[in-house]
């Protein structure tokens, strides 16, 4: 058993994997807080990894534009060739050219091949219907603290973003309701894990409307308080498997299939691996050999992880994106 696997199994302080060549990472609350740019210290660490010849593959439910202004545009252009962007939960994967510019076309796109314009328009009509039926108050995306200042604890207030291949509701105030709050909503909400979650009836109704319209779109609970409606069959697993199996994509970031066949050469970063609480980062792990180490920077219960996968919880003083930064800084002293 190798050093990384030994320390993971022992659940001790997680040491830096010096053999890593490809790092596959979630973004929200792993690299940066929601709807804000990555901190300068994080950008510095990511740039250092790229400078060392490592490749970064960001896989997120966010849009390509969000990835750019929050992370990519802060990284020196000469280093961006080592970055892949899997946005909207893997609906598309994009790379960068030798000058650090986004390529003209994605390496692959499920969105453009799976839906006609008529279907895309009908999908948007269903979103409007959901907003009306659930009497949602819609806001543009913004940092969560700013949103809470504007909306208080109103559970019907949501952020809504159309990302093209994915449309997302951020149900910031409605995912952990008390029985009293639920009664005031006059919407039937089942109890889930000891709380009442407005996302559940939204997802159920969305599924009904999408099925009636025969649209290839899947609604699902995601993140801490999100509802994602994405092209059917798309997940973080999809994009990771595509990249690892495509020599052209790998070569664009300086890797070969031989490089990624060794589990020691890959590491996963995320913050939502629980199978109980809708963790989508586990779908990255599911695309990889089970021995690949996935580091969870949220304080989750390992008993809720997919059995058999090498998912370990960061044991540092900080968590989420601050925990990742702590981990990255610690590597300089190991």
WOBELTA-V226829 format. One record per residue. RES is the residue in three letters. BURIAL is # if it has 24 or more other C-alpha atoms within 12 Angstrom, else .. Layout:
# WOBELTA-V226829
((RES | BURIAL) (RES | BURIAL))
This chain:
# WOBELTA-V226829
((UNK | .) (UNK | .) (UNK | .) (UNK | #) (UNK | #) (UNK | .) (UNK | .) (UNK | #) (UNK | .) (UNK | .) (UNK | .) (UNK | .) (UNK | .) (UNK | #) (UNK | #) (UNK | #) (UNK | #) (UNK | .) (UNK | #) (UNK | #) (UNK | #) (UNK | #) (UNK | #) (UNK | #) (UNK | #) (UNK | #) (UNK | #) (UNK | #) (UNK | #) (UNK | #) (UNK | #) (UNK | #) (UNK | #) (UNK | #) (UNK | #) (UNK | #) (UNK | #) (UNK | #) (UNK | #) (UNK | .) (UNK | .) (UNK | #) (UNK | #) (UNK | .) (UNK | #) (UNK | #) (UNK | #) (UNK | #) (UNK | #) (UNK | #) (UNK | .) (UNK | .) (UNK | #) (UNK | #) (UNK | #) (UNK | #) (UNK | #) (UNK | #) (UNK | #) (UNK | #) (UNK | #) (UNK | #) (UNK | #) (UNK | #) (UNK | #) (UNK | #) (UNK | #) (UNK | #) (UNK | .) (UNK | #) (UNK | #) (UNK | #) (UNK | #) (UNK | #) (UNK | #) (UNK | .) (UNK | .) (UNK | .) (UNK | #) (UNK | #) (UNK | #) (UNK | #) (UNK | #) (UNK | #) (UNK | #) (UNK | #) (UNK | #) (UNK | #) (UNK | #) (UNK | #) (UNK | #) (UNK | #) (UNK | #) (UNK | #) (UNK | #) (UNK | #) (UNK | #) (UNK | .) (UNK | .) (UNK | #) (UNK | #) (UNK | #) (UNK | .) (UNK | .) (UNK | .) (UNK | #) (UNK | #) (UNK | #) (UNK | #) (UNK | #) (UNK | #) (UNK | .) (UNK | .) (UNK | .) (UNK | .) (UNK | .) (UNK | .) (UNK | .) (UNK | .) (UNK | #) (UNK | .) (UNK | .) (UNK | #) (UNK | #) (UNK | .) (UNK | #) (UNK | #) (UNK | .) (UNK | .) (UNK | #) (UNK | #) (UNK | .) (UNK | .) (UNK | #) (UNK | .) (UNK | #) (UNK | #) (UNK | #) (UNK | #) (UNK | .) (UNK | #) (UNK | #) (UNK | .) (UNK | #) (UNK | .) (UNK | .) (UNK | #) (UNK | .) (UNK | .) (UNK | .) (UNK | #) (UNK | .) (UNK | .) (UNK | #) (UNK | #) (UNK | #) (UNK | #) (UNK | #) (UNK | #) (UNK | #) (UNK | #) (UNK | #) (UNK | #) (UNK | #) (UNK | #) (UNK | #) (UNK | #) (UNK | #) (UNK | #) (UNK | #) (UNK | #) (UNK | #) (UNK | #) (UNK | #) (UNK | #) (UNK | #) (UNK | #) (UNK | .) (UNK | .) (UNK | .) (UNK | #) (UNK | #) (UNK | .) (UNK | .) (UNK | .) (UNK | .) (UNK | #) (UNK | .) (UNK | #) (UNK | .) (UNK | .) (UNK | .) (UNK | .) (UNK | .) (UNK | .) (UNK | #) (UNK | #) (UNK | #) (UNK | #) (UNK | #) (UNK | #) (UNK | #) (UNK | #) (UNK | #) (UNK | #) (UNK | #) (UNK | #) (UNK | .) (UNK | #) (UNK | #) (UNK | .) (UNK | .) (UNK | .) (UNK | .) (UNK | #) (UNK | #) (UNK | #) (UNK | #) (UNK | #) (UNK | #) (UNK | #) (UNK | #) (UNK | #) (UNK | #) (UNK | #) (UNK | #) (UNK | #) (UNK | #) (UNK | #) (UNK | #) (UNK | #) (UNK | #) (UNK | .) (UNK | #) (UNK | #) (UNK | #) (UNK | #) (UNK | #) (UNK | #) (UNK | #) (UNK | #) (UNK | #) (UNK | #) (UNK | #) (UNK | .) (UNK | .) (UNK | .) (UNK | .) (UNK | #) (UNK | #) (UNK | #) (UNK | #) (UNK | #) (UNK | #) (UNK | #) (UNK | .) (UNK | #) (UNK | .) (UNK | #) (UNK | #) (UNK | .) (UNK | .) (UNK | #) (UNK | #) (UNK | #) (UNK | #) (UNK | #) (UNK | #) (UNK | #) (UNK | #) (UNK | #) (UNK | #) (UNK | #) (UNK | #) (UNK | .) (UNK | .) (UNK | #) (UNK | #) (UNK | #) (UNK | #) (UNK | #) (UNK | #) (UNK | #) (UNK | #) (UNK | #) (UNK | #) (UNK | #) (UNK | #) (UNK | #) (UNK | #) (UNK | #) (UNK | #) (UNK | #) (UNK | #) (UNK | #) (UNK | #) (UNK | #) (UNK | #) (UNK | #) (UNK | #) (UNK | .) (UNK | #) (UNK | .) (UNK | .) (UNK | #) (UNK | #) (UNK | .) (UNK | .) (UNK | #) (UNK | #) (UNK | #) (UNK | #) (UNK | #) (UNK | #) (UNK | #) (UNK | #) (UNK | .) (UNK | .) (UNK | #) (UNK | #) (UNK | #) (UNK | #) (UNK | #) (UNK | #) (UNK | #) (UNK | #) (UNK | #) (UNK | #) (UNK | .) (UNK | .) (UNK | .) (UNK | .) (UNK | .) (UNK | .))
